[in-house]
Amino acid sequence: MILYKVISRERTSCSVDEKDKIYILKYQKGKIVHKVPGTVGIFCFKEFNDAFRFHKHHAGCRVIKVRSIGEEYVPNSICPLLHCSLTDFYSKNKDSIDPPKGTVCCDSVEVLE
């Protein structure tokens, strides 16, 4: 399935807390990127407009097209903060919010642009 991924100018994961560097993935055109073991997957969007709406809250980020590979999963909730630890990002607690419209997480993606 074609999906949309928000990435940084450096073509890396956006919104990952600096202390969680092992979760920062690099997205190069033509390459396949795999989720970090033990995570729910690579955070993407089903529609460009949903990714673009999310991207507007992240200075210096852009939206690219990817193709999902393997399992897809929609998280039940996410952290409302723009930058939080990955553990907190998917935790269900009193501050949790519903994931943005169109959110889907994948095992792997092929970077198309």
PyRosetta script that sets phi, psi and omega in degrees:
from pyrosetta import init, pose_from_sequence

init()
pose = pose_from_sequence("MILYKVISRERTSCSVDEKDKIYILKYQKGKIVHKVPGTVGIFCFKEFNDAFRFHKHHAGCRVIKVRSIGEEYVPNSICPLLHCSLTDFYSKNKDSIDPPKGTVCCDSVEVLE")
pose.set_psi(1, 138.8)
pose.set_omega(1, 175.4)
pose.set_phi(2, -77.4)
pose.set_psi(2, 129.6)
pose.set_omega(2, 179.3)
pose.set_phi(3, -131.4)
pose.set_psi(3, 175.3)
pose.set_omega(3, -179.2)
pose.set_phi(4, -127.3)
pose.set_psi(4, 134.2)
pose.set_omega(4, -175.0)
pose.set_phi(5, -121.1)
pose.set_psi(5, 133.8)
pose.set_omega(5, 175.1)
pose.set_phi(6, -90.4)
pose.set_psi(6, 124.4)
pose.set_omega(6, -179.1)
pose.set_phi(7, -129.9)
pose.set_psi(7, 166.1)
pose.set_omega(7, 177.5)
pose.set_phi(8, -81.6)
pose.set_psi(8, 172.6)
pose.set_omega(8, 175.3)
pose.set_phi(9, -58.8)
pose.set_psi(9, -29.7)
pose.set_omega(9, 179.9)
pose.set_phi(10, -82.7)
pose.set_psi(10, 6.4)
pose.set_omega(10, -179.3)
pose.set_phi(11, 64.3)
pose.set_psi(11, 36.6)
pose.set_omega(11, 176.7)
pose.set_phi(12, -118.0)
pose.set_psi(12, 173.0)
pose.set_omega(12, 178.0)
pose.set_phi(13, -56.9)
pose.set_psi(13, 139.4)
pose.set_omega(13, 174.4)
pose.set_phi(14, -94.4)
pose.set_psi(14, 156.3)
pose.set_omega(14, 171.2)
pose.set_phi(15, 64.4)
pose.set_psi(15, 24.7)
pose.set_omega(15, 173.9)
pose.set_phi(16, -99.8)
pose.set_psi(16, 127.5)
pose.set_omega(16, 180.0)
pose.set_phi(17, -59.0)
pose.set_psi(17, 139.8)
pose.set_omega(17, -177.6)
pose.set_phi(18, -54.7)
pose.set_psi(18, -30.6)
pose.set_omega(18, -179.5)
pose.set_phi(19, -73.0)
pose.set_psi(19, -11.7)
pose.set_omega(19, 179.5)
pose.set_phi(20, -104.8)
pose.set_psi(20, 43.7)
pose.set_omega(20, -174.5)
pose.set_phi(21, -55.0)
pose.set_psi(21, -30.2)
pose.set_omega(21, -178.8)
pose.set_phi(22, -64.0)
pose.set_psi(22, -16.8)
pose.set_omega(22, -179.3)
pose.set_phi(23, -94.0)
pose.set_psi(23, -1.0)
pose.set_omega(23, -180.0)
pose.set_phi(24, -84.7)
pose.set_psi(24, 112.1)
pose.set_omega(24, -177.5)
pose.set_phi(25, -102.5)
pose.set_psi(25, 150.7)
pose.set_omega(25, 179.7)
pose.set_phi(26, -101.3)
pose.set_psi(26, 133.2)
pose.set_omega(26, -176.9)
pose.set_phi(27, -115.2)
pose.set_psi(27, 95.5)
pose.set_omega(27, 179.9)
pose.set_phi(28, -106.5)
pose.set_psi(28, 135.5)
pose.set_omega(28, -178.9)
pose.set_phi(29, -52.7)
pose.set_psi(29, 132.1)
pose.set_omega(29, 178.2)
pose.set_phi(30, 87.6)
pose.set_psi(30, -9.3)
pose.set_omega(30, -178.3)
pose.set_phi(31, -94.7)
pose.set_psi(31, 157.1)
pose.set_omega(31, 173.3)
pose.set_phi(32, -103.3)
pose.set_psi(32, 130.7)
pose.set_omega(32, -179.3)
pose.set_phi(33, -113.1)
pose.set_psi(33, 130.6)
pose.set_omega(33, -179.1)
pose.set_phi(34, -106.3)
pose.set_psi(34, 146.4)
pose.set_omega(34, 177.1)
pose.set_phi(35, -62.3)
pose.set_psi(35, 156.4)
pose.set_omega(35, 174.3)
pose.set_phi(36, -74.3)
pose.set_psi(36, 129.7)
pose.set_omega(36, 179.3)
pose.set_phi(37, -52.7)
pose.set_psi(37, 138.6)
pose.set_omega(37, 179.4)
pose.set_phi(38, 89.8)
pose.set_psi(38, -1.4)
pose.set_omega(38, 178.0)
pose.set_phi(39, -104.4)
pose.set_psi(39, 167.5)
pose.set_omega(39, 179.1)
pose.set_phi(40, -77.9)
pose.set_psi(40, -12.1)
pose.set_omega(40, 176.1)
pose.set_phi(41, 132.6)
pose.set_psi(41, -172.9)
pose.set_omega(41, 180.0)
pose.set_phi(42, -86.4)
pose.set_psi(42, 123.3)
pose.set_omega(42, -174.2)
pose.set_phi(43, -76.4)
pose.set_psi(43, 114.1)
pose.set_omega(43, -178.2)
pose.set_phi(44, -134.1)
pose.set_psi(44, -177.2)
pose.set_omega(44, 177.0)
pose.set_phi(45, -132.8)
pose.set_psi(45, 147.9)
pose.set_omega(45, -179.6)
pose.set_phi(46, -73.7)
pose.set_psi(46, -31.0)
pose.set_omega(46, -176.3)
pose.set_phi(47, -124.3)
pose.set_psi(47, 144.3)
pose.set_omega(47, 178.7)
pose.set_phi(48, -56.4)
pose.set_psi(48, -45.7)
pose.set_omega(48, -176.7)
pose.set_phi(49, -60.5)
pose.set_psi(49, -35.6)
pose.set_omega(49, 177.8)
pose.set_phi(50, -68.1)
pose.set_psi(50, -42.2)
pose.set_omega(50, 177.4)
pose.set_phi(51, -64.5)
pose.set_psi(51, -41.4)
pose.set_omega(51, -179.4)
pose.set_phi(52, -63.9)
pose.set_psi(52, -41.3)
pose.set_omega(52, 178.2)
pose.set_phi(53, -61.5)
pose.set_psi(53, -42.5)
pose.set_omega(53, 178.3)
pose.set_phi(54, -67.0)
pose.set_psi(54, -41.4)
pose.set_omega(54, -177.5)
pose.set_phi(55, -61.8)
pose.set_psi(55, -30.9)
pose.set_omega(55, -178.2)
pose.set_phi(56, -62.9)
pose.set_psi(56, -19.1)
pose.set_omega(56, 179.1)
pose.set_phi(57, -90.6)
pose.set_psi(57, 1.6)
pose.set_omega(57, -176.1)
pose.set_phi(58, -125.9)
pose.set_psi(58, 97.5)
pose.set_omega(58, -178.5)
pose.set_phi(59, -58.0)
pose.set_psi(59, 136.5)
pose.set_omega(59, 176.2)
pose.set_phi(60, 79.9)
pose.set_psi(60, 9.8)
pose.set_omega(60, 179.7)
pose.set_phi(61, -105.4)
pose.set_psi(61, 163.5)
pose.set_omega(61, 177.9)
pose.set_phi(62, -143.1)
pose.set_psi(62, 169.9)
pose.set_omega(62, -177.9)
pose.set_phi(63, -109.3)
pose.set_psi(63, 132.2)
pose.set_omega(63, 175.1)
pose.set_phi(64, -123.3)
pose.set_psi(64, 162.4)
pose.set_omega(64, 178.3)
pose.set_phi(65, -95.2)
pose.set_psi(65, 135.0)
pose.set_omega(65, 176.8)
pose.set_phi(66, -134.9)
pose.set_psi(66, 163.4)
pose.set_omega(66, 174.8)
pose.set_phi(67, -114.9)
pose.set_psi(67, 128.3)
pose.set_omega(67, -179.6)
pose.set_phi(68, -73.1)
pose.set_psi(68, 146.6)
pose.set_omega(68, 176.6)
pose.set_phi(69, -132.3)
pose.set_psi(69, 129.2)
pose.set_omega(69, 178.3)
pose.set_phi(70, 85.2)
pose.set_psi(70, -157.7)
pose.set_omega(70, -176.0)
pose.set_phi(71, -64.8)
pose.set_psi(71, 147.4)
pose.set_omega(71, 173.0)
pose.set_phi(72, -120.9)
pose.set_psi(72, 148.1)
pose.set_omega(72, -174.0)
pose.set_phi(73, -147.3)
pose.set_psi(73, 137.6)
pose.set_omega(73, 174.5)
pose.set_phi(74, -106.3)
pose.set_psi(74, 116.4)
pose.set_omega(74, -179.3)
pose.set_phi(75, -65.8)
pose.set_psi(75, 150.2)
pose.set_omega(75, 179.0)
pose.set_phi(76, -73.3)
pose.set_psi(76, -32.2)
pose.set_omega(76, -177.6)
pose.set_phi(77, -158.1)
pose.set_psi(77, 163.2)
pose.set_omega(77, 175.5)
pose.set_phi(78, -140.8)
pose.set_psi(78, 165.8)
pose.set_omega(78, 176.0)
pose.set_phi(79, -72.9)
pose.set_psi(79, 137.8)
pose.set_omega(79, -179.5)
pose.set_phi(80, -77.3)
pose.set_psi(80, -10.6)
pose.set_omega(80, -177.6)
pose.set_phi(81, -79.2)
pose.set_psi(81, 147.1)
pose.set_omega(81, 179.1)
pose.set_phi(82, -68.3)
pose.set_psi(82, -35.5)
pose.set_omega(82, 179.3)
pose.set_phi(83, -129.0)
pose.set_psi(83, 115.0)
pose.set_omega(83, 176.7)
pose.set_phi(84, -149.1)
pose.set_psi(84, 168.3)
pose.set_omega(84, -179.9)
pose.set_phi(85, -66.6)
pose.set_psi(85, 153.0)
pose.set_omega(85, -178.5)
pose.set_phi(86, -62.9)
pose.set_psi(86, -34.6)
pose.set_omega(86, 177.4)
pose.set_phi(87, -60.0)
pose.set_psi(87, -45.6)
pose.set_omega(87, 179.8)
pose.set_phi(88, -70.2)
pose.set_psi(88, -30.7)
pose.set_omega(88, -175.2)
pose.set_phi(89, -57.2)
pose.set_psi(89, -42.2)
pose.set_omega(89, -177.6)
pose.set_phi(90, -101.7)
pose.set_psi(90, 6.7)
pose.set_omega(90, -178.8)
pose.set_phi(91, -77.2)
pose.set_psi(91, 143.9)
pose.set_omega(91, 175.3)
pose.set_phi(92, -94.1)
pose.set_psi(92, 113.0)
pose.set_omega(92, 175.7)
pose.set_phi(93, -146.7)
pose.set_psi(93, -174.7)
pose.set_omega(93, -174.5)
pose.set_phi(94, -63.2)
pose.set_psi(94, -23.0)
pose.set_omega(94, -179.2)
pose.set_phi(95, -94.1)
pose.set_psi(95, -3.4)
pose.set_omega(95, -176.8)
pose.set_phi(96, -63.4)
pose.set_psi(96, 151.5)
pose.set_omega(96, 174.8)
pose.set_phi(97, -128.1)
pose.set_psi(97, 164.6)
pose.set_omega(97, 174.8)
pose.set_phi(98, -66.3)
pose.set_psi(98, 147.6)
pose.set_omega(98, 177.3)
pose.set_phi(99, -62.8)
pose.set_psi(99, 153.2)
pose.set_omega(99, 177.7)
pose.set_phi(100, -57.7)
pose.set_psi(100, 153.1)
pose.set_omega(100, 179.4)
pose.set_phi(101, -52.3)
pose.set_psi(101, 131.7)
pose.set_omega(101, 175.3)
pose.set_phi(102, 84.8)
pose.set_psi(102, 5.6)
pose.set_omega(102, -178.9)
pose.set_phi(103, -64.4)
pose.set_psi(103, 137.5)
pose.set_omega(103, 172.2)
pose.set_phi(104, -149.6)
pose.set_psi(104, 140.4)
pose.set_omega(104, 176.7)
pose.set_phi(105, -110.6)
pose.set_psi(105, 142.3)
pose.set_omega(105, -176.1)
pose.set_phi(106, -126.6)
pose.set_psi(106, 156.2)
pose.set_omega(106, 174.5)
pose.set_phi(107, -66.1)
pose.set_psi(107, -43.4)
pose.set_omega(107, -178.0)
pose.set_phi(108, -150.9)
pose.set_psi(108, 159.1)
pose.set_omega(108, 173.7)
pose.set_phi(109, -138.1)
pose.set_psi(109, 148.4)
pose.set_omega(109, 168.9)
pose.set_phi(110, -98.1)
pose.set_psi(110, 127.0)
pose.set_omega(110, -177.3)
pose.set_phi(111, -82.1)
pose.set_psi(111, 118.5)
pose.set_omega(111, -175.2)
pose.set_phi(112, -96.3)
pose.set_psi(112, -20.5)
pose.set_omega(112, 177.6)
pose.set_phi(113, -149.4)
pose.dump_pdb("model.pdb")
